[in-house]
Amino acid sequence: MKVSWMTADKSVPAIVEYGTQSGNLLQKATGVSKSYTFLTYQSGQMHHVKLGPLLDSTTYFYRCGGFGPEYNFTTPPPSGPSVPIKFAVVGDLGQTDWTASTLQHVAAQGYDVLLFAGDLSYADYIQPRWDTFGQMMSPYANYKPWMVTHGNHEEEQIPLLVKSFLAFNTRWEMPYNESGSNSNLYYSFEVAGVHVLMLGSYAEFDSSSAQYKWLQADLAKVDRTKTPWLIAMLHAPWYNSNTAHQGETESTDMMAAMETLLYQHNVDILFAGHVHAYERNLRVYKNQLNDCGIVHITIGDGGNREGLATNWKNPQPTWSVKRESSFGFGRFNVVNATHALWSWHRNQDVDAVMADEVWLTNLAAIPQCTNKAV
């Protein structure tokens, strides 16, 4: 597990004390500290400390910087083909009242790991918004692992003055080195019986790119007997029947470059954000229904300040089975090596209302699909 936090005081050391008993933090880990300048804004000191090795399914208590409050987290269950695990899935959160509602509903449902499909703070060059976003997320991210990929709102590039993704890469350091990637914008990780690809819609993705070559190598390492579930997440959806964000190259060109590669390796689900609505598609490949294709799910409805995308294309494509312009979040509950339950919960009500649900069968468990895999 990696613990990341920011302090205004740059003399605070990058250390985390931790242990399995509250108030008895006998282990200590050290990490790195970094900061960044964005025009006239100077960030605090961002600390990243990796803890471990840790025991599976164990609650650890920890304290950052040698002082302050004690927090805790529970490590995920051990790796294995039939190990159950619960993911919360969100996108395009921002920091509005709808965001707060989504986060409260997510926490009430319970989860092991949160997957975030990009567009985090909606800072949009105003750097203090990154600080307020961190403060808003802390009551949740202090206790659960959050795994994120970037969106277009993280780019924040000013030619010759500020390089792209500066704040995102400094603040949200993901385990890209551990997965053989050379960029924080795309990486993979494994938890329980799931291999997760976190792809970069706004990094180069054509067949000659570093991301594409990394993806090829990463997919070649996947052992479906160990991690039978293979899921992907990115920001800009490849299949989208909303009128918003149609025809963008980050969607169309990336799909043209990578869809066949993911299809050949039997990726089960691809989660995306960007469109501020919910949409679930049937298994599809090259715009046609395909029993061995990928289930595409758009979950860009976390609660951002830009509002919902309410206009849909008609007629509804044959591959689109459920679509709704409401704020909400998803739950992906892996039950065993062959079956998982996906559900989407709208959050307009006092309680999170389950508005879509489907059981999914792992493609690795379907003989006609495994025969076409690379």
LINHU-V812135 format. One record per backbone hydrogen bond with DSSP energy under -0.5 kcal/mol. CO is the residue of the C=O (numbers start at 1). NH is the residue of the N-H. Records with the same first field share a line. If there is no record, write none. Layout:
BEGIN
CO->NH + NH
END
This chain:
BEGIN
1->51
2->4
3->49
5->47
7->45
8->10
9->12
13->15
14->31
15->65
16->29
17->63
18->27
19->61
21->24
24->21 + 26
27->18
29->16
32->48
34->46
36->43
38->41
41->38 + 43
44->46
45->7 + 47
46->34
47->5
48->32
49->3
55->58
58->60 + 75
60->73
61->19
62->71
63->17
64->67
71->62
73->60
76->57
77->192
80->83
82->84
83->193
85->334
86->112 + 113
87->332
88->115
89->330
90->117
91->302
92->303 + 304
96->100
97->101
98->102
99->103
100->104
101->105
102->106
103->107
104->108
105->109
106->110
112->145
113->88
114->147
115->90 + 117
116->149
118->92
119->93 + 94
120->94
123->126
125->127
126->129
127->130 + 131
128->132
129->133
130->134
131->135
132->136
133->137
134->138
135->139
137->140 + 141
138->142
140->143 + 144
143->74
145->114 + 147
146->148
147->116
151->154
152->155
153->124
155->165
158->161 + 162
162->158
163->166
165->169
166->170
167->171
168->172
171->173
172->174
174->176
175->179
176->179 + 181
177->180
183->186
187->198
189->196
191->194
192->80
193->229
194->191 + 196
195->231
196->189 + 198
197->199 + 233
198->187
199->201
200->203
206->209
209->213
210->214
211->215
212->216
213->217
214->218
215->219
216->220
217->221
218->221 + 222
219->222
222->224
223->226 + 227
229->195
230->268 + 269
231->197
232->271
233->199
235->237 + 273
238->240
241->313
243->246
245->248
248->251 + 252
249->253 + 254
251->255
252->256
253->257
254->258
255->259
258->262
259->263
260->264
261->265
262->267
263->266
264->374
268->295
269->232
270->297
271->234
272->299
273->237 + 275
274->276
275->277 + 300
276->309
277->300
278->324
279->298
280->321 + 322
283->290
284->294
285->288
288->285
290->293
294->284 + 296
295->270
296->281
297->272 + 299
298->279
299->301
301->328
303->99
304->307
308->310
310->312
311->243 + 244
317->320
319->282 + 321
322->280
324->278 + 326
327->347
329->345
330->89
331->333 + 343
332->87 + 334
333->335 + 341
334->85
338->362
339->335 + 336
340->342 + 360
341->333
342->358
343->331
344->346 + 355 + 356
345->329
346->353
352->354
353->346 + 355
356->344
358->342
360->340
362->365
363->366
365->367
366->369 + 370
367->371
369->372 + 373
370->373
END
